[in-house]
Amino acid sequence: MSSVTTNASTANRGWYNRNEIAITPWLFLLPAMLFFAAYVIMPICQSFWISFHQWDGLGEKTWVGMANYERLLGLGDQRMDRKFETSFWNNLKWLVLYLLAIPMGLFIALFLNQTVRGIRLYKSLFFFPFVISQVVVGLVFSWLYLPREGLLNAVLAVFGAEPVNILGDPTMATYGIIAAGLWPQTAYCMILYLTGLNAVDPEQVEAARLDGAKGSKMLWYVILPQLKPATFIAFVVTIIGALRSFDLISVMTNGGPFGSTRVLSFYMFEESLSEFGFRMGYGAAIAVVLFFIMLGFIVYFLYSMWRDEKGAN
């Protein structure tokens, strides 16, 4: 009799009350999903659409199909855009060298993950680059690299070396900007690893010590496997940061000298919004290429992490 009464009361309840547990999480997620759709998904779709047009941002769009991509990538009878080629190879340099922030952040985190006197001061000093603006970082390194008054050349003069004009040399300028970007990026990776080290299982560490593991073996076989989530986030954020590097280039060289420090994001800005640009369709095509490069790396790392977790289970 009681089961019949329970079923009848359940049937009399409203649809929401019957599905409340399943629906409530989606109601909390709905505002974020709407904002994400409006400010991320829709602009991406609009960029794809605009890339098939010739448009100055104000007048009517003219459909040109794949013409922007053919000019950009040198498809068909056209030669590859030399500015795009330079930007692409500079982005590869950023990508390879920017990944140095991950091991540097790890070793700094291992150093700071100790209970020694003054460790809080050291943590604050290493954390400082992360909280300042990239524009400030660019200005600081621009002053550091000044040909005559800069600190770098002052140090070189102490050792009897000739002064160098890093930002004025097309062969060195990109590497000088990457060095500036590594400063705050290393701090960010350090924070990720410090958080990960707090979650390392002390029982596993103690068991490894009893088995005779220490030094590099302890790090490789015990610590690093437990830091996989932090490493994954560090890789993804560092790769995205390398591919969308814009502010440091804009502040330090504005793409020069002679366009040698352009990257895809800066070239996209030049073509779309700079004083002599307003080629929105061509700029959108650059943005689409950059989007697929980012997407490829992110999908690869997501798949690798999913495969590792599936293998562990």
Backbone bond lengths (Angstrom), bond angles and torsions (degrees), N, CA, C in turn:
res aa  C-N    CA-C-N  psi(-1)  N-CA   C-N-CA  omega(-1)  CA-C   N-CA-C  phi
1 M - - - 1.465 - - 1.531 110.52 -
2 S 1.332 115.48 -39.40 1.467 119.66 -177.74 1.518 111.13 -68.89
3 S 1.362 117.33 -36.88 1.464 120.20 179.09 1.515 111.33 -66.65
4 V 1.365 116.19 -36.76 1.455 120.16 177.30 1.518 110.57 -64.60
5 T 1.334 116.03 -40.29 1.475 120.75 178.57 1.520 111.32 -64.92
6 T 1.342 116.11 -40.01 1.472 120.55 -179.96 1.516 111.09 -64.99
7 N 1.353 116.49 -43.84 1.467 120.06 179.22 1.520 111.38 -64.08
8 A 1.344 115.87 -38.47 1.459 119.25 179.53 1.523 110.98 -66.45
9 S 1.350 117.49 -41.34 1.471 120.07 179.69 1.523 111.06 -67.14
10 T 1.365 117.05 -34.82 1.462 120.49 177.64 1.518 111.01 -66.39
11 A 1.336 116.25 -40.45 1.461 120.07 179.67 1.513 111.87 -67.03
12 N 1.349 116.58 -29.76 1.461 120.05 -178.66 1.530 111.80 -78.93
13 R 1.318 117.71 -15.87 1.464 120.00 179.84 1.521 109.96 -72.16
14 G 1.328 116.03 154.13 1.451 121.41 -179.90 1.517 112.47 -68.02
15 W 1.356 115.74 166.78 1.472 120.28 -178.23 1.522 111.38 -62.28
16 Y 1.354 116.97 -41.25 1.469 119.50 -179.54 1.522 111.34 -65.05
17 N 1.338 116.67 -42.22 1.459 119.72 -179.24 1.520 111.55 -63.38
18 R 1.338 117.11 -33.55 1.455 119.46 179.31 1.535 112.13 -73.22
19 N 1.339 116.67 -27.58 1.472 120.79 -176.78 1.526 112.58 -115.39
20 E 1.312 116.31 22.55 1.467 120.49 -173.43 1.522 112.68 -59.46
21 I 1.323 117.09 -42.60 1.466 120.34 -176.42 1.523 110.80 -64.40
22 A 1.329 117.23 -37.87 1.471 120.44 -178.94 1.519 112.27 -77.55
23 I 1.334 117.43 -31.31 1.468 121.04 -173.14 1.523 112.77 -86.14
24 T 1.323 117.92 -36.91 1.469 121.80 -172.43 1.529 113.37 -54.85
25 P 1.352 119.93 -45.49 1.478 117.83 178.38 1.526 112.94 -58.86
26 W 1.339 117.32 -37.58 1.461 120.45 179.92 1.521 111.55 -68.01
27 L 1.340 117.07 -31.33 1.461 119.71 177.42 1.525 110.94 -66.97
28 F 1.326 116.59 -36.44 1.467 120.08 176.61 1.528 111.13 -70.28
29 L 1.335 116.43 -34.30 1.463 120.19 -179.34 1.525 112.79 -78.92
30 L 1.331 117.42 -20.87 1.459 121.24 -172.27 1.528 114.14 -56.85
31 P 1.349 120.72 -47.30 1.481 118.90 179.00 1.527 112.87 -58.88
32 A 1.333 117.00 -43.61 1.466 120.05 179.50 1.523 110.60 -64.88
33 M 1.332 117.17 -39.61 1.462 120.57 179.48 1.526 111.41 -65.66
34 L 1.331 117.05 -37.88 1.464 120.48 178.10 1.523 110.75 -66.30
35 F 1.328 117.02 -44.41 1.470 120.28 177.92 1.527 110.42 -63.21
36 F 1.335 117.16 -42.20 1.464 120.93 179.52 1.523 110.52 -62.80
37 A 1.324 116.75 -41.78 1.466 120.29 178.84 1.529 111.30 -65.76
38 A 1.346 116.23 -40.90 1.465 120.48 -175.68 1.522 112.54 -74.09
39 Y 1.342 117.26 -37.04 1.461 119.87 -172.12 1.526 113.97 -108.11
40 V 1.336 118.85 -4.33 1.463 121.35 177.79 1.527 111.04 -124.27
41 I 1.333 116.35 -59.79 1.466 119.82 -174.90 1.526 111.48 -64.96
42 M 1.341 117.09 -48.07 1.468 119.35 -178.30 1.533 112.61 -63.88
43 P 1.349 120.02 -44.23 1.467 118.36 176.31 1.528 113.48 -60.78
44 I 1.352 116.66 -36.15 1.466 119.25 177.51 1.522 110.19 -62.85
45 C 1.338 116.17 -45.64 1.472 120.23 178.63 1.535 111.04 -63.04
46 Q 1.338 117.03 -40.00 1.464 120.38 178.05 1.525 111.39 -64.59
47 S 1.334 116.90 -37.20 1.473 119.90 177.92 1.521 110.65 -63.27
48 F 1.342 116.32 -42.38 1.465 119.36 176.13 1.531 110.58 -58.43
49 W 1.325 116.84 -45.18 1.462 121.25 -177.27 1.529 111.40 -66.02
50 I 1.329 116.36 -44.30 1.466 120.44 -178.37 1.521 110.99 -66.36
51 S 1.339 117.45 -30.61 1.463 120.06 -177.51 1.522 112.70 -64.36
52 F 1.314 117.97 -16.20 1.470 121.52 177.77 1.534 111.91 -94.95
53 H 1.331 115.94 12.20 1.463 120.72 -177.79 1.524 111.06 -127.21
54 Q 1.311 115.21 162.66 1.464 122.73 165.59 1.523 106.27 -105.33
55 W 1.355 115.65 121.41 1.466 118.69 -171.42 1.513 108.84 -153.16
56 D 1.340 115.76 137.64 1.465 120.40 178.57 1.513 112.59 -96.48
57 G 1.330 117.82 5.28 1.458 121.41 178.73 1.502 114.10 92.00
58 L 1.324 118.45 -10.30 1.469 121.54 -177.26 1.532 112.43 -125.52
59 G 1.307 117.21 -48.23 1.463 120.89 -175.52 1.517 112.76 -82.55
60 E 1.317 114.76 -159.56 1.455 120.92 179.89 1.530 110.48 -77.05
61 K 1.313 115.08 146.17 1.463 120.46 175.55 1.526 109.60 -79.59
62 T 1.326 115.56 141.44 1.467 121.64 176.79 1.519 108.85 -114.63
63 W 1.322 116.69 120.79 1.467 120.82 -178.00 1.528 109.77 -69.35
64 V 1.344 115.89 125.17 1.468 120.82 178.08 1.519 111.53 -124.25
65 G 1.310 117.36 2.99 1.462 120.72 178.35 1.515 112.51 64.07
66 M 1.330 115.99 -127.57 1.476 121.96 -176.53 1.528 112.15 -90.13
67 A 1.328 118.63 11.87 1.471 121.17 -174.24 1.531 111.84 -60.41
68 N 1.339 116.95 -40.05 1.470 119.63 -179.88 1.526 110.92 -63.39
69 Y 1.321 117.42 -40.77 1.466 121.31 179.90 1.528 110.99 -71.58
70 E 1.318 117.28 -35.86 1.465 120.48 178.18 1.519 110.96 -64.63
71 R 1.329 115.85 -41.16 1.465 119.48 177.69 1.524 110.77 -69.53
72 L 1.318 116.59 -38.95 1.460 121.59 -176.76 1.524 111.55 -67.64
73 L 1.318 116.99 -48.04 1.456 122.20 -172.54 1.518 113.43 -97.75
74 G 1.336 117.58 -1.50 1.451 120.03 179.29 1.509 113.10 72.68
75 L 1.336 117.06 35.78 1.461 120.95 179.47 1.526 110.04 -81.44
76 G 1.315 115.57 157.58 1.457 119.22 179.82 1.524 111.56 68.75
77 D 1.305 116.42 -133.27 1.468 122.05 -177.92 1.516 112.74 -91.12
78 Q 1.331 118.10 -1.03 1.460 120.39 -174.99 1.521 110.75 -91.59
79 R 1.329 114.55 153.57 1.459 120.98 174.47 1.518 109.53 -87.89
80 M 1.323 115.58 149.87 1.460 119.55 178.94 1.523 110.58 -62.31
81 D 1.322 115.84 138.88 1.460 122.05 177.34 1.529 108.67 -58.35
82 R 1.338 117.35 119.99 1.466 121.04 -176.52 1.520 111.62 -64.81
83 K 1.327 116.96 -35.20 1.462 119.72 177.52 1.528 110.51 -65.54
84 F 1.329 115.68 -40.79 1.465 119.41 177.03 1.528 110.67 -64.55
85 E 1.323 116.86 -40.52 1.468 120.79 179.75 1.522 110.78 -61.93
86 T 1.335 116.37 -45.41 1.468 120.19 177.48 1.525 111.18 -61.72
87 S 1.320 116.40 -43.60 1.459 121.09 179.91 1.524 111.01 -62.95
88 F 1.333 116.16 -41.24 1.467 120.44 -179.23 1.528 111.31 -63.25
89 W 1.335 116.96 -47.02 1.465 119.47 -179.31 1.524 111.46 -68.01
90 N 1.326 117.14 -33.70 1.468 119.13 175.10 1.523 110.85 -65.11
91 N 1.332 117.01 -37.72 1.455 119.82 176.82 1.525 111.44 -63.65
92 L 1.340 116.99 -36.42 1.466 119.53 176.13 1.532 111.03 -64.47
93 K 1.343 116.18 -40.28 1.469 119.36 175.91 1.528 110.49 -60.74
94 W 1.333 116.02 -45.59 1.464 120.33 177.18 1.518 110.12 -57.36
95 L 1.315 116.41 -45.24 1.458 121.24 -174.98 1.522 111.65 -63.04
96 V 1.330 116.53 -46.43 1.462 120.52 -177.42 1.528 110.97 -68.84
97 L 1.328 116.88 -48.81 1.466 120.27 -175.01 1.523 112.24 -75.82
98 Y 1.335 117.49 -29.87 1.464 120.33 -179.86 1.523 111.02 -66.63
99 L 1.341 116.99 -27.03 1.463 120.37 179.30 1.535 111.92 -66.91
100 L 1.339 117.42 -13.45 1.468 119.92 174.45 1.523 111.32 -62.82
101 A 1.343 116.80 -21.71 1.462 120.01 179.22 1.524 111.62 -62.19
102 I 1.328 117.75 -28.34 1.471 120.81 -176.03 1.528 111.16 -70.23
103 P 1.360 120.36 -56.35 1.479 117.49 177.14 1.519 113.43 -63.93
104 M 1.344 117.84 -35.06 1.466 119.09 178.06 1.525 110.80 -64.48
105 G 1.348 116.48 -42.60 1.458 119.82 177.04 1.509 112.19 -62.92
106 L 1.344 116.54 -37.32 1.470 120.47 178.72 1.519 111.09 -64.01
107 F 1.326 118.11 -47.35 1.468 120.24 -176.99 1.530 111.61 -68.69
108 I 1.323 117.26 -34.75 1.462 119.25 175.73 1.529 109.82 -66.65
109 A 1.343 116.66 -40.34 1.463 120.53 178.51 1.523 110.88 -63.35
110 L 1.346 117.53 -40.17 1.470 120.17 177.53 1.521 110.90 -64.08
111 F 1.334 116.04 -37.06 1.463 119.66 177.63 1.531 111.56 -67.00
112 L 1.345 115.93 -40.80 1.463 119.87 -176.65 1.525 112.97 -80.49
113 N 1.318 117.57 -13.57 1.460 121.10 -178.82 1.529 110.58 -85.68
114 Q 1.321 114.29 51.60 1.460 120.69 -179.30 1.527 109.13 -134.50
115 T 1.295 115.29 159.85 1.470 120.68 177.26 1.531 108.08 -105.50
116 V 1.326 115.04 82.16 1.458 121.05 177.03 1.517 108.37 -124.62
117 R 1.284 116.23 164.65 1.455 121.31 -176.80 1.537 110.07 -67.11
118 G 1.332 115.64 132.44 1.452 121.44 177.92 1.510 114.80 80.48
119 I 1.349 118.25 12.02 1.461 120.07 -176.47 1.519 111.73 -65.48
120 R 1.333 118.08 -30.49 1.466 120.13 178.24 1.520 111.48 -64.95
121 L 1.325 116.47 -37.03 1.467 120.43 176.72 1.518 110.29 -64.84
122 Y 1.326 117.40 -43.76 1.461 120.82 178.50 1.530 110.99 -62.08
123 K 1.331 116.35 -41.49 1.463 119.65 179.02 1.523 110.79 -62.39
124 S 1.320 116.33 -40.38 1.466 119.72 179.54 1.519 111.37 -64.79
125 L 1.323 116.99 -39.65 1.466 120.82 -179.96 1.524 111.25 -65.78
126 F 1.335 116.54 -41.59 1.457 119.45 179.85 1.527 111.62 -74.84
127 F 1.333 116.80 -27.41 1.464 120.96 -179.30 1.532 111.41 -78.09
128 F 1.328 117.00 -23.82 1.466 122.16 -172.73 1.528 113.66 -54.42
129 P 1.351 120.83 -44.80 1.477 119.09 -178.10 1.518 113.59 -59.97
130 F 1.327 117.64 -26.58 1.460 120.39 -176.58 1.527 112.10 -71.07
131 V 1.329 117.62 -29.97 1.465 120.74 -173.00 1.524 112.82 -91.20
132 I 1.325 118.19 -9.81 1.459 119.26 179.63 1.524 109.47 -93.17
133 S 1.314 115.42 156.40 1.458 121.86 -176.77 1.528 110.87 -68.48
134 Q 1.351 114.79 149.60 1.464 119.62 176.32 1.523 111.00 -63.44
135 V 1.328 116.90 -30.11 1.465 120.28 177.31 1.523 109.89 -63.89
136 V 1.328 116.32 -42.29 1.468 120.51 177.98 1.526 110.18 -64.24
137 V 1.329 116.32 -41.40 1.470 120.21 177.16 1.523 110.09 -59.08
138 G 1.335 117.19 -44.44 1.451 120.72 178.79 1.518 112.81 -61.81
139 L 1.329 116.81 -41.64 1.469 120.02 178.93 1.522 111.29 -65.91
140 V 1.339 116.50 -42.28 1.469 120.48 -179.80 1.527 110.71 -60.59
141 F 1.330 117.03 -45.87 1.457 119.69 -178.93 1.526 111.70 -73.19
142 S 1.326 117.84 -28.89 1.463 119.74 173.91 1.513 110.88 -62.44
143 W 1.325 116.47 -42.07 1.472 120.32 175.87 1.530 110.85 -67.14
144 L 1.331 116.00 -37.52 1.461 120.51 179.50 1.527 111.08 -62.43
145 Y 1.353 116.41 -36.03 1.459 121.42 -175.59 1.530 113.58 -90.55
146 L 1.323 119.37 2.64 1.466 120.35 -178.37 1.525 111.12 -52.41
147 P 1.355 118.37 136.12 1.476 120.28 -173.32 1.524 114.38 -60.67
148 R 1.341 116.95 -35.42 1.471 118.81 -176.75 1.518 112.36 -109.72
149 E 1.340 116.46 -50.19 1.456 119.75 -172.83 1.527 113.52 -90.09
150 G 1.332 117.94 -5.70 1.456 121.11 -173.75 1.512 113.59 -69.03
151 L 1.336 115.54 150.22 1.466 121.19 -179.00 1.527 111.38 -64.59
152 L 1.331 116.95 -36.53 1.467 119.98 -178.44 1.515 111.04 -59.81
153 N 1.332 117.25 -47.63 1.468 120.16 179.85 1.519 112.12 -70.20
154 A 1.329 116.18 -27.62 1.471 118.59 175.29 1.529 110.36 -65.95
155 V 1.337 116.42 -40.43 1.466 120.71 177.80 1.532 110.08 -66.88
156 L 1.341 116.34 -42.55 1.464 119.44 178.76 1.526 111.32 -62.08
157 A 1.347 116.55 -36.58 1.463 119.97 179.51 1.525 111.42 -64.54
158 V 1.332 116.50 -33.55 1.469 119.95 178.25 1.518 110.69 -60.82
159 F 1.332 116.64 -36.67 1.462 121.21 -179.60 1.522 112.28 -91.48
160 G 1.341 116.90 8.24 1.449 120.63 176.20 1.516 115.04 79.46
161 A 1.331 118.25 14.16 1.464 121.38 -179.45 1.515 110.66 -87.26
162 E 1.312 115.73 156.85 1.453 121.49 178.37 1.534 110.39 -74.27
163 P 1.344 118.02 147.18 1.469 119.92 178.03 1.531 110.95 -67.48
164 V 1.340 115.40 149.78 1.462 120.91 179.48 1.534 108.82 -124.20
165 N 1.304 114.69 143.75 1.468 121.03 177.31 1.528 107.43 -107.26
166 I 1.324 116.22 83.63 1.460 121.06 -171.16 1.523 111.77 -62.19
167 L 1.320 117.51 -49.81 1.461 120.37 -176.21 1.522 112.64 -76.04
168 G 1.317 118.34 -11.57 1.459 121.61 177.67 1.510 113.41 -97.95
169 D 1.322 117.26 -3.33 1.456 122.12 -179.07 1.526 109.08 -104.02
170 P 1.342 119.04 117.13 1.467 120.45 -177.87 1.520 114.34 -58.53
171 T 1.340 117.41 -26.20 1.460 120.02 -178.80 1.525 112.91 -83.75
172 M 1.343 117.43 -15.53 1.459 120.44 -176.01 1.522 113.69 -115.59
173 A 1.324 117.48 -18.85 1.463 120.18 -170.73 1.524 112.58 -60.47
174 T 1.336 117.35 -43.44 1.468 119.95 -179.21 1.513 111.24 -60.60
175 Y 1.337 117.00 -41.94 1.464 120.10 -179.45 1.532 111.22 -67.68
176 G 1.330 116.94 -33.84 1.465 119.77 176.36 1.515 111.74 -64.95
177 I 1.340 117.47 -39.66 1.469 120.46 178.55 1.523 110.65 -69.29
178 I 1.344 116.84 -39.62 1.465 119.80 178.16 1.529 110.30 -61.33
179 A 1.329 116.67 -40.61 1.470 119.96 177.76 1.524 110.82 -60.20
180 A 1.335 116.40 -39.40 1.461 119.80 177.06 1.521 110.67 -64.55
181 G 1.328 117.84 -40.84 1.453 120.81 179.82 1.515 113.41 -68.90
182 L 1.328 117.03 -29.49 1.463 120.26 -179.86 1.526 112.19 -66.21
183 W 1.311 117.31 -26.95 1.471 120.53 -177.53 1.532 111.37 -59.88
184 P 1.332 120.60 -58.58 1.472 118.97 178.73 1.534 113.01 -72.42
185 Q 1.343 118.01 -29.47 1.462 118.96 -178.40 1.524 110.93 -68.94
186 T 1.313 117.44 -36.20 1.462 120.79 175.95 1.517 110.41 -63.63
187 A 1.328 116.88 -39.51 1.458 120.59 177.41 1.528 111.32 -62.17
188 Y 1.332 116.55 -39.08 1.465 120.14 179.23 1.527 110.99 -65.72
189 C 1.331 116.91 -44.99 1.466 120.31 177.91 1.525 110.89 -63.74
190 M 1.330 116.87 -35.69 1.459 120.58 177.01 1.524 110.87 -60.68
191 I 1.331 117.10 -42.56 1.466 120.85 179.22 1.524 110.79 -63.04
192 L 1.334 116.62 -42.86 1.463 120.19 178.27 1.522 111.24 -59.96
193 Y 1.325 116.90 -43.74 1.461 120.29 -178.09 1.529 111.93 -73.13
194 L 1.320 117.59 -34.32 1.468 119.02 175.10 1.520 110.60 -61.92
195 T 1.337 116.85 -40.80 1.461 120.74 176.37 1.520 110.59 -64.05
196 G 1.348 116.35 -41.77 1.455 119.74 178.87 1.516 112.94 -66.38
197 L 1.330 117.81 -36.65 1.467 120.76 179.99 1.526 111.86 -66.30
198 N 1.330 116.04 -28.76 1.470 118.46 176.62 1.523 112.42 -67.51
199 A 1.353 116.67 -20.99 1.464 120.59 -179.60 1.531 112.66 -97.48
200 V 1.330 118.10 1.32 1.465 120.60 178.86 1.523 109.60 -66.86
201 D 1.331 115.71 134.48 1.466 121.56 -177.55 1.523 110.02 -71.96
202 P 1.338 118.66 113.82 1.472 119.99 -178.76 1.518 113.11 -65.97
203 E 1.346 117.54 -25.55 1.462 120.32 179.57 1.525 110.77 -67.15
204 Q 1.345 116.57 -38.60 1.458 119.18 176.91 1.519 111.35 -65.91
205 V 1.323 116.31 -39.44 1.463 120.38 178.37 1.524 110.56 -63.40
206 E 1.332 116.14 -43.46 1.463 120.14 -179.56 1.517 111.04 -66.47
207 A 1.336 116.23 -39.99 1.464 119.54 178.24 1.523 111.06 -64.16
208 A 1.333 117.12 -38.96 1.462 120.83 178.32 1.526 111.02 -65.73
209 R 1.326 116.59 -37.22 1.469 119.77 177.59 1.524 111.01 -64.76
210 L 1.327 117.18 -40.11 1.462 120.39 178.02 1.519 111.75 -64.42
211 D 1.355 116.12 -29.51 1.466 120.54 177.69 1.521 112.43 -83.68
212 G 1.329 117.22 -0.47 1.453 120.88 176.23 1.507 115.22 95.16
213 A 1.332 118.24 6.73 1.465 120.68 179.36 1.521 110.08 -77.93
214 K 1.314 116.18 136.29 1.456 121.08 176.57 1.517 109.58 -160.99
215 G 1.325 115.82 165.10 1.456 120.93 177.52 1.508 113.06 62.86
216 S 1.338 115.60 -129.45 1.464 120.72 -176.00 1.525 112.26 -65.77
217 K 1.343 118.01 -34.42 1.470 120.29 178.32 1.518 110.78 -65.25
218 M 1.320 117.47 -41.50 1.465 121.45 177.13 1.526 110.03 -61.70
219 L 1.322 115.89 -43.51 1.455 119.66 -179.05 1.525 111.38 -65.81
220 W 1.334 117.50 -45.68 1.461 121.58 -172.96 1.530 113.14 -73.89
221 Y 1.327 116.64 -40.93 1.468 120.03 -171.96 1.524 113.93 -98.61
222 V 1.323 118.22 -17.33 1.470 120.09 -175.14 1.529 111.76 -118.75
223 I 1.336 117.10 -49.30 1.469 120.09 -174.18 1.528 111.59 -78.53
224 L 1.326 117.36 -52.71 1.472 120.21 -174.88 1.531 114.12 -60.56
225 P 1.355 119.51 -40.44 1.471 117.25 176.45 1.529 114.06 -58.29
226 Q 1.323 117.47 -30.55 1.465 120.78 178.34 1.532 112.24 -82.37
227 L 1.329 115.97 -10.27 1.470 120.38 179.02 1.527 112.31 -100.10
228 K 1.332 118.35 13.18 1.468 120.96 -178.16 1.530 113.05 -58.37
229 P 1.341 119.88 -43.84 1.480 118.47 178.13 1.523 112.74 -60.26
230 A 1.342 117.18 -42.12 1.467 120.19 178.72 1.523 110.79 -66.37
231 T 1.333 116.92 -38.55 1.468 120.89 178.73 1.524 110.89 -65.00
232 F 1.327 116.56 -40.90 1.460 120.51 179.03 1.529 110.69 -61.05
233 I 1.337 117.08 -47.75 1.468 120.45 179.93 1.527 110.24 -63.81
234 A 1.334 116.52 -40.24 1.463 120.23 179.59 1.527 110.88 -62.15
235 F 1.337 117.39 -42.55 1.461 120.82 178.50 1.521 111.17 -62.43
236 V 1.324 116.72 -49.34 1.461 120.37 -176.23 1.526 110.86 -62.47
237 V 1.329 116.84 -48.29 1.471 120.65 -177.55 1.530 110.90 -66.12
238 T 1.321 116.99 -38.74 1.466 120.48 -179.62 1.526 111.03 -67.54
239 I 1.327 117.03 -41.87 1.466 120.35 179.18 1.526 110.46 -64.78
240 I 1.323 116.58 -44.51 1.469 119.58 178.22 1.528 110.14 -62.25
241 G 1.338 116.65 -42.52 1.462 120.13 178.47 1.516 112.58 -62.15
242 A 1.350 117.05 -38.03 1.462 120.51 179.48 1.520 111.69 -68.50
243 L 1.341 116.65 -38.30 1.458 120.23 -175.61 1.527 112.86 -78.61
244 R 1.327 117.20 -25.73 1.465 118.39 -178.87 1.538 112.09 -107.12
245 S 1.314 116.49 21.70 1.467 120.69 -179.95 1.523 109.81 -61.48
246 F 1.296 116.07 117.39 1.468 121.18 -178.39 1.514 111.69 -136.45
247 D 1.337 117.02 -49.59 1.459 120.55 -169.69 1.524 112.85 -63.42
248 L 1.343 117.54 -41.58 1.463 119.30 179.53 1.523 111.30 -63.92
249 I 1.329 116.95 -41.02 1.469 120.79 179.51 1.521 110.13 -65.63
250 S 1.327 116.57 -42.14 1.461 120.22 -179.69 1.523 111.47 -63.08
251 V 1.323 117.22 -39.49 1.465 121.30 -176.90 1.525 111.54 -77.15
252 M 1.336 116.67 -41.76 1.454 120.23 -169.47 1.531 113.82 -86.63
253 T 1.341 117.83 -38.90 1.469 118.92 -175.72 1.528 113.67 -135.13
254 N 1.320 117.64 -14.32 1.472 121.86 -174.91 1.532 111.46 54.47
255 G 1.341 114.89 37.59 1.457 120.21 178.76 1.505 115.29 88.56
256 G 1.300 118.61 -13.79 1.468 122.15 -177.98 1.516 111.39 -87.94
257 P 1.335 117.86 -174.10 1.476 125.98 -4.55 1.526 111.75 -75.68
258 F 1.319 115.04 136.09 1.465 123.60 178.22 1.526 111.94 59.92
259 G 1.334 116.21 32.29 1.461 120.17 177.71 1.512 114.50 73.55
260 S 1.323 117.58 13.98 1.469 120.47 -173.84 1.526 113.60 -75.66
261 T 1.343 118.93 -15.91 1.466 120.77 -177.72 1.521 112.70 -107.78
262 R 1.328 117.76 10.60 1.465 119.71 177.22 1.517 110.72 -60.83
263 V 1.340 115.54 143.72 1.454 122.56 165.92 1.533 107.23 -124.53
264 L 1.315 117.29 174.95 1.462 120.13 -173.39 1.524 112.15 -60.94
265 S 1.332 117.16 -41.60 1.467 118.86 -178.71 1.522 111.01 -65.74
266 F 1.340 117.29 -38.22 1.459 120.07 179.36 1.530 110.49 -71.63
267 Y 1.327 117.05 -39.17 1.467 120.13 178.04 1.529 110.81 -65.28
268 M 1.328 116.51 -36.64 1.461 120.53 175.31 1.528 110.46 -59.96
269 F 1.327 116.57 -43.28 1.468 120.53 177.68 1.519 111.20 -63.86
270 E 1.329 116.52 -43.46 1.467 120.14 179.74 1.520 111.78 -59.00
271 E 1.323 116.30 -45.14 1.461 120.30 -177.42 1.528 112.23 -71.68
272 S 1.333 117.12 -31.61 1.466 120.44 -172.71 1.522 113.64 -94.69
273 L 1.325 117.81 -44.15 1.462 120.00 -165.47 1.523 114.62 -127.32
274 S 1.315 118.93 -3.09 1.467 118.92 -178.07 1.521 110.41 -75.75
275 E 1.309 115.18 176.25 1.468 121.18 -174.92 1.525 112.37 -59.46
276 F 1.323 117.28 -37.26 1.466 121.35 -178.14 1.525 111.44 -108.21
277 G 1.324 116.79 20.65 1.449 120.87 -177.46 1.516 113.23 -99.22
278 F 1.328 115.85 -112.06 1.467 124.23 -177.83 1.533 111.78 63.21
279 R 1.349 115.67 31.32 1.461 120.77 169.70 1.523 107.16 -102.85
280 M 1.322 114.93 78.12 1.460 121.13 -171.65 1.527 112.62 -62.54
281 G 1.320 116.98 -38.43 1.453 119.91 -179.75 1.509 112.00 -64.00
282 Y 1.327 116.98 -43.53 1.458 121.14 179.89 1.530 110.37 -68.35
283 G 1.330 116.26 -40.94 1.460 119.75 176.78 1.520 111.58 -62.94
284 A 1.332 117.48 -38.57 1.464 121.09 177.94 1.520 110.83 -65.23
285 A 1.329 117.58 -35.80 1.466 120.46 177.41 1.526 110.85 -64.09
286 I 1.325 117.15 -39.52 1.474 121.02 175.64 1.524 109.64 -63.05
287 A 1.342 116.48 -42.05 1.457 120.66 179.83 1.525 111.34 -62.87
288 V 1.331 117.12 -38.20 1.465 121.18 179.40 1.527 110.30 -66.01
289 V 1.320 117.56 -43.23 1.469 120.64 177.69 1.524 110.30 -61.13
290 L 1.325 117.03 -44.53 1.456 121.60 178.52 1.527 110.86 -63.03
291 F 1.330 116.91 -38.82 1.460 121.50 178.87 1.523 111.11 -61.51
292 F 1.333 117.61 -43.78 1.461 120.53 -178.66 1.530 111.50 -69.77
293 I 1.328 117.36 -33.18 1.470 119.41 175.96 1.528 109.96 -64.32
294 M 1.329 116.56 -46.84 1.468 120.44 176.87 1.516 111.17 -60.44
295 L 1.329 115.87 -46.58 1.457 120.87 -177.78 1.522 111.31 -60.03
296 G 1.328 116.80 -39.91 1.459 120.02 179.34 1.516 112.18 -60.30
297 F 1.336 117.09 -45.86 1.459 120.10 179.64 1.528 111.48 -65.49
298 I 1.318 116.71 -43.97 1.460 120.13 -176.49 1.525 110.67 -66.03
299 V 1.345 117.65 -43.07 1.469 120.99 178.18 1.516 110.34 -62.11
300 Y 1.328 116.64 -40.07 1.471 120.13 179.45 1.528 111.17 -61.36
301 F 1.331 116.79 -46.33 1.463 119.51 -178.57 1.526 111.44 -69.69
302 L 1.330 117.60 -37.20 1.464 119.90 175.98 1.523 110.79 -62.81
303 Y 1.336 116.72 -43.51 1.463 120.07 179.01 1.530 111.01 -64.50
304 S 1.338 116.90 -41.14 1.465 120.22 179.58 1.520 111.18 -62.47
305 M 1.335 116.66 -42.92 1.457 120.02 -179.76 1.529 110.70 -67.78
306 W 1.341 116.87 -41.29 1.463 120.30 177.58 1.531 111.72 -62.21
307 R 1.339 116.18 -40.09 1.455 120.34 179.18 1.520 111.45 -65.97
308 D 1.343 116.68 -40.28 1.470 119.96 178.90 1.521 111.19 -65.14
309 E 1.333 116.68 -43.11 1.464 119.78 179.73 1.530 111.07 -66.44
310 K 1.339 116.62 -37.57 1.459 120.26 178.29 1.526 110.23 -65.77
311 G 1.339 116.56 -39.73 1.465 119.95 178.52 1.526 111.67 -67.20
312 A 1.369 115.67 -35.03 1.473 118.70 179.77 1.519 111.44 -68.48
313 N 1.334 116.73 -32.83 1.465 120.23 -179.93 1.534 111.55 -80.91
